[in-house]
């Protein structure tokens, strides 16, 4: 069992890792439209990561969670490492087309949305829940924009 603190830590790590992946892809991109999108997405991930970090500092653990937190080894952090949920096994050097890259990013964003929707069940504080729902909407916007770009890539528009 994980505490809300653990789940927020995963969210912080996901956002930091997502930002790093987008910034890395940005360095390799020569396409202006893709560069603009990656710049925007990296900034969004940075903003989300800061929000989750703020929530982590703001929400205090319940007494029973403090005991549980002490008992839980750093397995969760070890599991995440420097990787995100769906980008764990991606070998970016082997991705040969912008279309493959966009599909990879879409899957990452969808996995992020699923995790945050799960996280919703653990949050009782109203303002935090509103903030999380806002981030979920923004993550869905990422998927929409990536999907539009993917369709433009396949149709040549």
N, C-alpha and C positions, 0 to 999 in steps of 0.2 A: 504494500500500500504506500502511496506517495502522498505527501502533504501538498497544500496549495503552493507553498514555497518551492517545492521540487518542480511542480508543473510550471510555475512562472520562470524558474531557472532554465527549463527546457525551452520555453518560448523565447527567452532572451538569447539563448545560444542559437536557436533556429534563425532568428532575425539577424544576428551578427554574421552567421555563416552564409545566409542568403545574400546579405550585403556584400560580403567578400567575394562570393561567386559572381554576382553581377558586376562588381568592379573589375574582376579578373577578365570576364568576358568583354567588358568595355574596352580594355587595353588591346584586345585582339580584333575588335570590330572596325570595319572600314565603312560600313553602311551608316549614313547620317541618321536615318529614321531609327535604326536599331540602336545606335549610340544614344540618341535622345531618350528612347524608351528605357534602356539600361541605366542611364543616369538618373532618371526619374524613379525607377524601381529601387535602385541602391539607396536613394535618399528616403524613400518610403520605408524600406527595411530598417534603416538607421533610426528613423523616427519611432517606428514600432518597438524596436529594441529598447530605446530610451524609456518609452512608456511602460513596458513590462518591468524594466529595472526599477522604475519609480514605484510601481505597484508592489513589487517585491519588498521594497523598503517601507512602504506605507502600511501594508497589511501585516498585522502581527499574528504570530502563530498562537493557536489555542494551547492551553497547558498540555493536553494529551498529544498534540502535534509536536510540541517541543521534545517530549520524550521519544516519540517515534522518529523525529528528525535525527536525534542522537544515535538511534539504533540503526538507521538506514546507512549502509556504506555508500561510498561515492559511486555506486554502480551506475546511477542515472547519468552522472556527469561523464563517467568512463564510456557509457554507451554512446553518448552524443559526440564526445571528443571534439574534433574540429569539423565535424560533418553535420549535414542536415538530414532530415528523415528520408527523403527520396533521392538525394544526391549522393548517398553513401557509395554506391557501386558504379557511379558514372565515371567513365574515363573520358574526360573532356578532350584529351588529345586525339581521341579516335572519332570524335564527332566531326563529320566532314562537310556538313551543310548547315546553313542558317535554319532550315526547316527542322532538322534534327535537334538543334539547340533550342529552338522555340518550343518544340514538343516536350523536351526535357524540363524547361522552365515551367511550362503549364502543369506538368505532373507535380513538380515541387510545390507550386502554389496551391494546387488542389489538396495535396497532403497537409499543407499548412492549415488550410481552411478546416479540414476534418479534425485536426488536432485542436484548433481553437474552439470549434463547436463542442468538442468533448470537454475542454477546459471550462466552458460556460456552465456546465453542471456543477462545478465545484465552487463557483463564485456566488456569494450571497450578497455582497455589498453592492448597492444599486449603481453608484457612480462608476465603479470598476466594471460592472457588467455592461453599462452603456458604452464605456470606452472600448471594451473587448468587441462588442457588436459593431462599433465603428471600424475597428481594425479588420474584422471579418468582411465587412462591406468593401473596404479598400483592397483586401486580398482578392476578392471576387472581381473587382475592377482590373486588377493585374491580369487575371485569367482572361477577361474580356479583351483587353488591349493586346495581349499576346496572341489570342485567337484571331483577332482581326489581322494582325501582322502576319500570322502564319497563312491565313487565306490569301493575303496580298502576295506573299512569297510564292504560293502555289499557282496563282493565276497570273503572276507577273505584273500586277498593278503597282 
